[in-house]
Amino acid sequence: MGPPVPGGWSWELEARDMNKIFPQGDGNGNAAAGTKALPGGEGFGSLCCSRRGACLSAFLLLLLVTLAALIALVTILGLPPRTPGVQTCVTLMNRTGFLCHDRRSCVPASRVCDGVRTCAQGEDEDEAMCRDVPQSLPSFLVARCGNPTSWIYSDQKCDGINNCGDCSDELSPVTACPPCGPGWWRCPSTVFKYCDCIPRVLCRDHTQHCSDWSDEYSCPGP
């Protein structure tokens, strides 16, 4: 027994009482016989685990509250308007076109920036796109002629009409077009409007439209 201290307290008594409160294990994690564990029998590990669980629950609750607030904000303000990028499409006449924002309407290329709003929202006449034609137009809407300074809309190539003025939009080597369709007669045209094909409705009308007169003697007509 250690020397007495004032008030009758001894170091041995203090050690004995502390051992009751904080029992020593047997080296394998088991409490010594005759000692008391902390209430619940789980010790400090359980306390730490319960605190971690409480923190995780609080974090999940905060996350759910934040998500609910975002959903409420979107519901009140509505989704921001979607502005799709300019995209190409193919018209019913198998020509290059401009796809409207409704993702369904396909406007022929030559009707873009023509002063008439064809798309429901008028995006085919957008100021930024039509400000400096053809430089401001999307590249898929523009086709160059034999003269690099001249241009046409891409749906005007191979349409049978001399849109470039030198037939470069209808003839190689500038443009490779398929043969004349069934509604056309192939011949070197004498009419500036056409190139190597003329409409069959011009055949046998008693007027020369082909340099070889084939429109009057060979063409079977429409």
BAFI-3210 file (N, C-alpha, C; in Angstrom, 3 decimals, decimal comma, padded with zeros to 6 digits):
// residues 222
n [1|2|3|4|5|6|7|8|9|10|11|12|13|14|15|16|17|18|19|20|21|22|23|24|25|26|27|28|29|30|31|32|33|34|35|36|37|38|39|40|41|42|43|44|45|46|47|48|49|50|51|52|53|54|55|56|57|58|59|60|61|62|63|64|65|66|67|68|69|70|71|72|73|74|75|76|77|78|79|80|81|82|83|84|85|86|87|88|89|90|91|92|93|94|95|96|97|98|99|100|101|102|103|104|105|106|107|108|109|110|111|112|113|114|115|116|117|118|119|120|121|122|123|124|125|126|127|128|129|130|131|132|133|134|135|136|137|138|139|140|141|142|143|144|145|146|147|148|149|150|151|152|153|154|155|156|157|158|159|160|161|162|163|164|165|166|167|168|169|170|171|172|173|174|175|176|177|178|179|180|181|182|183|184|185|186|187|188|189|190|191|192|193|194|195|196|197|198|199|200|201|202|203|204|205|206|207|208|209|210|211|212|213|214|215|216|217|218|219|220|221|222]
n.u [000,849|000,567|001,956|-000,039|-002,253|-003,276|-006,603|-007,225|-007,011|-005,598|-002,978|-003,170|-005,838|-006,969|-005,994|-007,224|-009,913|-009,993|-009,450|-011,762|-013,430|-012,210|-011,594|-008,990|-007,873|-007,339|-005,343|-006,303|-008,331|-010,439|-012,347|-011,051|-011,705|-014,161|-014,239|-015,773|-017,419|-017,927|-021,138|-023,526|-021,699|-019,990|-017,921|-015,425|-015,218|-017,793|-018,974|-017,586|-018,336|-021,078|-021,094|-019,964|-021,988|-024,052|-023,025|-022,937|-025,656|-026,566|-025,256|-026,440|-029,059|-028,755|-028,004|-030,331|-032,131|-030,972|-031,241|-034,034|-034,589|-033,452|-035,061|-037,500|-036,880|-036,406|-038,940|-040,443|-039,203|-038,910|-037,448|-034,363|-034,396|-033,697|-031,254|-030,655|-027,809|-026,939|-028,016|-027,776|-030,098|-032,156|-034,279|-037,681|-037,389|-034,959|-032,836|-030,299|-030,906|-032,026|-032,259|-034,913|-035,499|-037,460|-036,841|-038,051|-038,979|-037,695|-036,055|-035,545|-032,259|-031,957|-033,968|-033,234|-032,470|-033,918|-035,621|-038,094|-039,762|-039,563|-039,245|-040,903|-040,124|-038,672|-035,934|-034,530|-034,111|-032,366|-030,644|-027,859|-026,960|-027,714|-026,490|-024,151|-024,145|-022,511|-020,741|-021,533|-023,210|-023,870|-021,506|-022,526|-024,668|-023,783|-022,468|-019,759|-019,078|-017,629|-016,186|-014,544|-015,448|-018,112|-021,188|-023,665|-026,693|-026,539|-028,524|-029,069|-027,345|-026,899|-029,565|-030,523|-030,695|-029,036|-027,529|-025,144|-024,384|-022,309|-022,648|-021,196|-022,234|-023,608|-022,087|-019,150|-015,666|-016,162|-018,553|-020,006|-022,634|-025,548|-026,900|-029,309|-032,599|-035,761|-037,606|-036,295|-034,448|-031,501|-029,156|-026,992|-027,800|-029,382|-030,413|-029,849|-030,650|-030,502|-028,297|-026,800|-029,102|-032,563|-035,930|-038,419|-040,835|-040,321|-039,784|-040,489|-041,979|-041,879|-039,829|-036,414|-034,361|-032,187|-028,821|-028,371|-030,803|-032,194|-034,259|-036,474|-036,583|-035,775|-036,408|-038,879|-040,813|-042,855]
n.v [-001,181|002,168|005,251|007,144|009,734|013,120|013,371|010,688|009,213|006,826|005,773|003,145|002,528|004,227|003,162|000,644|001,302|002,563|000,409|-001,005|000,578|000,859|-001,945|-004,376|-006,303|-009,734|-009,918|-011,010|-009,477|-009,923|-009,115|-008,917|-011,316|-010,628|-007,943|-004,906|-004,011|-001,228|000,386|-001,398|-003,133|-002,893|-001,140|001,359|001,077|000,555|002,960|004,744|003,691|004,152|006,912|007,418|006,315|008,072|010,425|009,675|009,307|011,917|013,178|011,917|012,759|015,521|015,518|014,525|016,565|018,698|017,745|017,624|020,341|021,287|019,995|021,176|023,818|023,622|022,839|025,106|027,202|026,099|024,166|025,175|026,709|024,669|024,928|023,692|022,817|024,024|021,949|019,604|018,192|016,013|016,771|016,059|015,932|014,833|016,565|018,767|020,118|022,354|021,717|022,300|023,570|022,014|019,506|018,048|019,393|020,050|022,352|023,402|024,123|026,445|028,041|029,173|032,055|033,707|035,707|034,872|033,381|030,120|027,924|026,994|028,494|030,394|030,094|029,658|032,094|033,347|036,052|036,120|034,080|034,967|037,357|037,945|036,741|034,727|033,964|033,784|031,632|028,155|025,711|023,497|024,427|025,828|025,993|026,112|027,749|027,358|029,702|030,898|033,050|033,047|031,647|029,182|027,910|024,760|022,927|023,519|022,405|020,194|020,251|020,569|023,151|026,082|027,447|028,634|030,052|029,441|026,822|025,244|024,149|022,023|020,475|018,411|019,394|020,474|019,823|016,690|015,193|013,033|011,155|012,608|012,763|010,919|012,847|014,523|015,521|014,589|016,702|019,115|022,167|025,037|027,022|029,397|028,935|026,208|023,307|020,522|019,105|019,220|020,048|017,588|018,574|020,555|019,405|018,814|021,130|022,798|024,577|025,297|023,901|022,415|022,195|020,402|019,943|017,805|017,832|018,294|016,304|013,828|013,475|011,929|013,354|014,525]
n.w [000,000|-000,818|000,326|002,559|001,547|001,927|003,205|003,134|000,778|-001,413|-003,643|-004,468|-004,045|-005,901|-008,298|-008,230|-008,371|-010,904|-012,517|-012,382|-013,816|-016,380|-017,729|-018,138|-020,884|-021,931|-023,688|-025,991|-026,735|-025,009|-022,167|-018,819|-016,213|-013,762|-014,133|-015,241|-018,215|-020,497|-020,578|-022,518|-023,546|-025,793|-026,026|-026,974|-029,767|-030,766|-030,147|-031,804|-034,285|-034,228|-034,285|-036,808|-038,374|-037,805|-038,908|-041,625|-042,126|-041,728|-043,865|-046,106|-045,740|-046,101|-048,783|-050,011|-049,386|-050,803|-053,448|-053,649|-053,456|-055,848|-057,753|-057,165|-057,865|-060,643|-061,436|-060,823|-062,290|-064,773|-067,480|-069,028|-072,278|-075,094|-077,545|-080,400|-082,401|-085,724|-088,295|-091,006|-093,405|-095,421|-098,048|-099,214|-101,913|-102,224|-101,747|-100,428|-097,224|-094,556|-091,180|-089,055|-085,680|-084,541|-085,175|-087,144|-089,448|-092,651|-094,378|-097,702|-098,905|-100,496|-099,581|-097,282|-095,456|-097,197|-096,707|-095,896|-093,273|-092,781|-091,037|-087,984|-085,748|-086,974|-087,346|-089,695|-090,727|-089,098|-087,602|-087,124|-088,809|-091,300|-091,694|-093,201|-095,913|-098,392|-096,370|-093,688|-093,667|-092,879|-093,945|-095,324|-096,738|-098,893|-102,199|-104,444|-107,544|-110,892|-111,175|-108,501|-107,014|-107,293|-106,138|-105,190|-103,725|-102,066|-102,769|-105,339|-107,088|-109,797|-110,643|-113,120|-113,983|-115,091|-112,813|-111,987|-114,181|-115,874|-116,278|-114,552|-112,289|-113,164|-114,840|-115,309|-115,069|-112,587|-111,244|-110,652|-112,015|-112,034|-114,855|-117,154|-115,896|-116,136|-116,910|-118,579|-121,523|-123,080|-124,413|-126,074|-124,966|-126,417|-125,000|-122,551|-119,972|-119,508|-119,531|-120,330|-120,544|-121,296|-120,379|-121,099|-121,890|-123,639|-125,986|-129,451|-129,897|-131,953|-131,767|-131,665|-129,221|-128,728|-129,843|-131,876|-132,933|-131,967|-130,215|-131,668|-133,561|-132,610|-129,938|-128,003|-126,746|-123,942]
ca.u [000,000|001,365|001,835|-001,340|-002,287|-004,298|-007,999|-007,438|-006,965|-004,321|-002,760|-003,647|-007,290|-007,277|-005,735|-008,234|-011,172|-009,860|-009,486|-013,158|-014,079|-011,573|-011,029|-007,895|-008,150|-006,400|-004,425|-007,041|-009,485|-011,495|-012,237|-010,612|-012,790|-014,432|-014,209|-016,988|-017,270|-018,750|-022,553|-023,771|-020,759|-019,342|-016,710|-015,234|-015,423|-019,206|-019,260|-017,066|-019,165|-022,362|-020,873|-019,819|-023,320|-024,810|-022,493|-023,367|-027,089|-026,726|-024,825|-027,476|-030,213|-028,433|-028,030|-031,725|-032,727|-030,453|-031,869|-035,430|-034,603|-033,180|-036,253|-038,506|-036,464|-036,652|-040,386|-040,959|-038,648|-038,950|-036,153|-033,871|-034,667|-032,619|-030,987|-029,833|-026,902|-027,405|-027,779|-028,265|-031,117|-032,457|-035,673|-038,436|-036,885|-033,602|-031,933|-029,751|-031,801|-031,718|-033,146|-035,456|-035,332|-038,443|-036,219|-038,890|-039,106|-036,460|-036,214|-034,547|-031,143|-032,152|-035,000|-032,649|-032,097|-034,577|-036,555|-039,358|-039,575|-040,173|-039,292|-041,926|-039,525|-037,963|-034,473|-033,933|-033,832|-031,622|-029,846|-026,428|-026,689|-028,013|-025,907|-023,127|-024,243|-022,598|-019,749|-022,162|-024,017|-023,190|-020,836|-023,298|-025,690|-023,132|-021,694|-019,000|-019,135|-016,316|-015,581|-014,566|-016,152|-019,549|-021,690|-025,092|-027,102|-026,145|-029,599|-029,198|-026,449|-027,462|-031,024|-030,844|-030,749|-027,717|-027,554|-023,861|-024,213|-021,337|-022,991|-020,273|-023,007|-024,249|-021,149|-017,799|-015,056|-016,510|-019,631|-020,347|-024,071|-026,059|-027,493|-030,625|-033,681|-036,794|-038,354|-035,383|-033,857|-030,087|-028,624|-026,377|-028,900|-029,151|-031,058|-028,907|-031,170|-030,180|-026,921|-026,782|-030,419|-033,708|-037,171|-039,077|-042,001|-039,879|-039,592|-041,508|-042,848|-041,580|-038,814|-035,142|-033,774|-030,931|-027,983|-028,451|-032,222|-032,745|-035,503|-037,590|-036,610|-035,485|-037,034|-040,268|-041,753|-043,162]
ca.v [000,000|003,381|006,182|007,831|011,115|013,857|013,048|009,238|008,612|006,133|005,473|001,787|002,593|004,876|002,215|-000,408|001,838|002,799|-000,886|-001,408|001,369|000,520|-003,288|-004,811|-007,530|-010,856|-009,970|-011,465|-008,611|-010,276|-008,418|-009,763|-011,766|-009,804|-006,528|-004,417|-003,316|-000,043|000,048|-001,906|-004,203|-002,769|-000,353|002,565|000,787|000,749|004,387|005,358|003,250|004,847|008,289|007,399|006,096|009,308|011,359|009,235|009,588|013,359|013,520|011,472|013,635|016,786|015,276|014,416|017,896|019,478|017,235|018,060|021,774|021,456|019,577|022,223|024,999|023,353|022,816|026,475|028,045|025,408|023,818|026,199|026,361|023,986|025,526|022,735|023,372|023,983|020,626|019,342|017,156|015,723|017,092|015,018|015,882|014,306|017,706|019,227|021,030|022,912|021,100|023,252|023,188|021,013|018,226|017,360|020,168|020,176|023,463|023,366|025,047|027,717|028,828|029,725|033,475|034,279|036,727|034,254|032,454|028,834|027,156|027,490|029,505|031,356|029,965|029,680|033,497|033,866|037,224|035,797|033,223|035,665|038,701|038,137|035,597|033,345|033,654|033,456|030,419|026,882|025,278|022,506|025,113|026,602|025,292|027,062|027,574|027,322|030,949|030,778|034,168|032,816|030,547|028,868|027,037|023,384|022,151|023,937|021,608|019,039|020,340|020,784|024,585|026,722|028,430|029,336|030,889|028,808|025,397|024,492|023,436|020,885|019,718|018,179|018,745|021,119|019,073|015,410|014,977|011,818|011,400|013,255|011,926|010,574|014,016|015,399|015,022|014,952|017,324|020,423|023,127|026,373|027,945|029,697|028,435|024,794|022,937|019,339|018,474|020,140|019,354|016,947|019,353|021,455|018,629|018,846|022,309|023,591|025,577|024,645|024,045|021,668|022,636|019,389|019,839|016,510|018,035|018,347|015,155|012,566|013,416|011,439|014,234|014,175]
ca.w [000,000|-000,932|001,438|002,589|001,088|002,685|002,878|003,178|-000,570|-001,690|-005,058|-004,733|-004,165|-007,182|-009,380|-008,179|-008,880|-012,341|-013,190|-012,496|-014,870|-017,660|-017,522|-018,990|-021,607|-021,737|-024,832|-027,172|-026,912|-024,073|-020,884|-017,708|-015,345|-012,601|-014,481|-015,884|-019,499|-020,627|-020,834|-023,868|-023,810|-027,092|-025,876|-027,783|-031,193|-031,098|-030,076|-033,042|-035,409|-034,168|-034,709|-038,272|-038,944|-037,675|-039,901|-042,953|-042,239|-041,901|-045,229|-047,038|-045,567|-046,755|-050,226|-050,439|-049,296|-051,930|-054,673|-053,644|-053,740|-057,276|-058,492|-056,984|-058,628|-062,062|-061,635|-060,764|-063,352|-066,050|-068,065|-069,943|-073,676|-075,799|-078,853|-081,138|-083,387|-087,107|-088,844|-092,354|-093,578|-096,829|-098,325|-099,914|-103,292|-102,126|-101,837|-099,148|-096,537|-093,247|-090,199|-088,082|-084,287|-084,131|-085,547|-088,120|-090,684|-093,425|-095,319|-098,777|-098,668|-101,193|-098,905|-096,055|-095,614|-098,374|-096,238|-095,496|-092,151|-093,116|-089,791|-087,063|-084,882|-087,808|-087,253|-091,025|-091,037|-087,944|-087,973|-087,154|-089,955|-092,555|-091,667|-094,234|-096,829|-097,914|-095,349|-092,414|-093,803|-092,653|-095,181|-096,085|-097,540|-099,948|-103,231|-105,251|-109,000|-111,531|-110,729|-107,039|-106,379|-107,454|-105,325|-105,239|-102,620|-102,372|-103,382|-106,735|-107,927|-110,512|-110,744|-114,527|-114,278|-115,130|-111,728|-111,912|-115,361|-116,782|-116,219|-113,702|-111,258|-113,808|-115,672|-114,814|-113,907|-111,310|-110,599|-111,271|-111,849|-112,677|-116,180|-117,160|-115,406|-117,132|-117,366|-119,318|-122,775|-123,062|-125,620|-125,796|-125,048|-126,966|-124,068|-121,483|-118,703|-119,340|-119,906|-121,184|-120,519|-121,345|-120,002|-122,235|-122,316|-124,702|-127,217|-130,498|-129,768|-133,152|-131,432|-131,397|-127,883|-128,754|-130,964|-132,936|-133,286|-131,551|-129,455|-132,601|-134,470|-131,927|-128,590|-128,112|-126,067|-122,554]
c.u [000,878|001,157|000,515|-001,194|-003,356|-005,692|-008,245|-007,404|-005,622|-004,221|-003,265|-005,146|-007,694|-007,080|-006,790|-009,565|-011,114|-009,960|-010,915|-013,853|-013,542|-010,896|-009,930|-008,255|-007,102|-005,421|-005,099|-008,282|-010,610|-011,268|-011,844|-011,793|-012,940|-014,383|-015,474|-016,654|-018,135|-020,177|-022,768|-022,799|-020,019|-018,112|-016,656|-015,484|-016,853|-019,570|-018,798|-017,935|-020,499|-022,213|-020,705|-021,166|-024,171|-024,344|-022,960|-024,850|-027,333|-026,336|-025,876|-028,714|-029,984|-028,483|-029,454|-032,423|-032,282|-031,103|-033,317|-035,542|-034,364|-034,395|-037,340|-038,172|-036,726|-038,137|-040,965|-040,507|-038,757|-037,552|-035,683|-034,110|-033,449|-032,469|-030,079|-028,918|-027,478|-027,030|-028,379|-029,338|-031,325|-033,944|-036,364|-037,991|-035,436|-032,550|-031,437|-030,683|-031,283|-032,726|-033,594|-035,290|-036,358|-037,990|-037,048|-038,914|-037,742|-036,692|-035,161|-033,486|-031,395|-033,254|-034,530|-032,177|-032,677|-035,605|-037,887|-039,073|-040,311|-040,261|-040,302|-041,388|-038,688|-036,464|-033,783|-033,622|-033,070|-030,658|-028,362|-026,068|-026,849|-027,335|-024,963|-023,083|-023,243|-021,636|-020,385|-023,020|-023,214|-022,658|-021,679|-024,394|-025,113|-022,373|-021,013|-019,111|-017,719|-015,529|-015,665|-015,307|-017,662|-019,973|-023,182|-025,426|-026,873|-027,267|-029,833|-028,213|-027,222|-028,997|-031,482|-030,851|-029,345|-027,668|-026,259|-023,650|-023,201|-021,529|-022,047|-021,001|-023,693|-023,270|-019,815|-016,853|-015,435|-017,537|-019,910|-021,817|-024,494|-026,652|-028,849|-031,693|-034,733|-037,576|-037,519|-034,894|-032,412|-029,658|-027,919|-027,404|-028,469|-029,738|-030,128|-029,360|-030,766|-028,757|-026,931|-028,109|-031,490|-034,951|-037,859|-040,302|-041,623|-039,683|-040,816|-042,512|-042,594|-040,606|-037,518|-034,659|-032,458|-030,131|-028,046|-029,897|-032,865|-034,037|-036,715|-037,699|-036,424|-036,218|-038,476|-041,280|-042,054|-044,015]
c.v [001,221|004,272|006,910|009,252|011,824|013,516|011,559|008,563|007,962|005,857|004,081|001,764|003,202|003,916|001,136|000,071|002,092|001,496|-001,388|-000,680|001,000|-000,833|-003,579|-006,122|-008,577|-010,981|-010,416|-010,627|-008,919|-009,548|-009,393|-010,120|-010,837|-008,324|-006,178|-003,721|-002,077|-000,440|-000,340|-002,991|-004,084|-001,908|000,820|002,321|001,020|002,219|005,100|004,989|003,991|006,288|008,380|007,197|007,343|010,340|011,003|009,529|011,078|013,793|013,131|012,353|014,977|016,652|015,212|015,771|018,771|019,059|017,679|019,543|022,043|021,091|020,638|023,468|024,821|023,366|024,228|027,297|027,409|025,131|024,931|025,786|025,723|024,581|024,599|023,432|023,255|022,633|020,499|018,265|016,955|015,947|015,929|014,878|015,414|015,410|018,085|020,256|021,464|022,362|022,135|022,703|022,171|019,603|017,433|018,068|020,331|021,219|023,339|024,441|026,414|028,574|029,357|031,149|034,082|035,329|036,187|033,239|031,149|027,927|027,801|028,601|030,524|031,242|029,917|031,101|034,162|034,971|036,899|034,967|033,967|037,029|038,946|036,918|035,764|033,023|033,206|032,194|029,191|026,346|024,306|023,146|025,788|025,688|026,347|026,717|027,471|028,582|030,975|031,915|034,010|031,609|030,359|028,082|025,579|022,559|022,545|023,222|020,463|019,058|020,611|022,238|025,169|027,843|029,230|030,278|030,336|027,296|024,570|023,763|022,203|019,977|019,503|019,131|019,379|020,298|017,800|015,118|013,671|012,147|012,067|012,275|011,689|011,772|014,967|014,719|015,521|015,483|018,609|021,517|024,439|027,450|028,141|029,089|026,997|024,524|021,746|018,595|019,558|019,380|018,777|017,728|020,331|020,720|018,770|019,994|023,297|024,735|024,847|024,971|023,285|022,106|021,655|019,152|018,515|016,660|018,051|017,065|013,827|012,415|012,959|012,343|013,769|012,906]
c.w [000,000|000,260|001,381|002,120|001,872|002,217|002,849|001,856|-000,780|-003,170|-005,414|-004,925|-005,501|-008,342|-009,428|-008,745|-010,389|-013,130|-013,335|-013,645|-016,247|-017,532|-018,535|-019,669|-021,327|-022,882|-026,094|-027,407|-025,967|-022,764|-019,793|-016,836|-014,168|-012,883|-015,221|-017,195|-019,494|-020,939|-022,288|-024,246|-025,105|-027,030|-026,816|-029,259|-031,613|-031,096|-031,342|-034,235|-035,406|-034,596|-036,222|-038,946|-038,891|-038,696|-041,304|-043,165|-042,457|-043,305|-046,254|-046,945|-046,256|-048,273|-050,752|-050,403|-050,461|-053,244|-054,768|-053,968|-055,218|-058,118|-058,389|-057,799|-060,110|-062,363|-061,688|-061,969|-064,728|-066,558|-068,977|-071,378|-074,327|-077,194|-079,638|-082,125|-084,790|-087,713|-090,235|-092,338|-095,075|-097,060|-099,038|-101,364|-103,336|-102,318|-100,443|-098,527|-095,180|-092,249|-089,174|-086,664|-083,811|-084,500|-086,545|-089,469|-091,351|-094,517|-096,417|-098,576|-099,280|-100,574|-097,555|-096,340|-096,888|-097,982|-095,779|-094,390|-092,448|-091,893|-088,842|-086,164|-085,664|-087,785|-088,609|-091,479|-089,876|-088,365|-088,078|-088,387|-091,277|-092,661|-092,836|-095,135|-097,970|-096,770|-094,035|-092,473|-093,406|-093,974|-095,997|-096,945|-098,777|-100,909|-104,106|-106,722|-109,559|-111,225|-109,200|-106,341|-106,482|-106,623|-105,568|-103,977|-103,029|-102,988|-104,840|-107,655|-108,567|-110,528|-112,175|-114,934|-114,182|-114,075|-111,625|-113,100|-116,347|-116,799|-115,339|-112,576|-111,820|-114,544|-114,960|-115,576|-112,571|-110,549|-111,368|-110,988|-112,509|-114,041|-116,059|-116,694|-116,470|-117,648|-118,191|-120,585|-122,837|-124,429|-125,237|-126,029|-125,688|-126,056|-122,876|-120,153|-118,428|-119,818|-120,866|-121,202|-120,629|-120,907|-121,232|-122,726|-123,429|-126,023|-128,149|-130,297|-130,902|-132,872|-131,089|-129,977|-127,782|-129,988|-132,128|-133,388|-132,834|-130,760|-130,369|-133,449|-133,750|-130,605|-128,720|-127,436|-124,660|-122,453]
res [m|g|p|p|v|p|g|g|w|s|w|e|l|e|a|r|d|m|n|k|i|f|p|q|g|d|g|n|g|n|a|a|a|g|t|k|a|l|p|g|g|e|g|f|g|s|l|c|c|s|r|r|g|a|c|l|s|a|f|l|l|l|l|l|v|t|l|a|a|l|i|a|l|v|t|i|l|g|l|p|p|r|t|p|g|v|q|t|c|v|t|l|m|n|r|t|g|f|l|c|h|d|r|r|s|c|v|p|a|s|r|v|c|d|g|v|r|t|c|a|q|g|e|d|e|d|e|a|m|c|r|d|v|p|q|s|l|p|s|f|l|v|a|r|c|g|n|p|t|s|w|i|y|s|d|q|k|c|d|g|i|n|n|c|g|d|c|s|d|e|l|s|p|v|t|a|c|p|p|c|g|p|g|w|w|r|c|p|s|t|v|f|k|y|c|d|c|i|p|r|v|l|c|r|d|h|t|q|h|c|s|d|w|s|d|e|y|s|c|p|g|p]
***
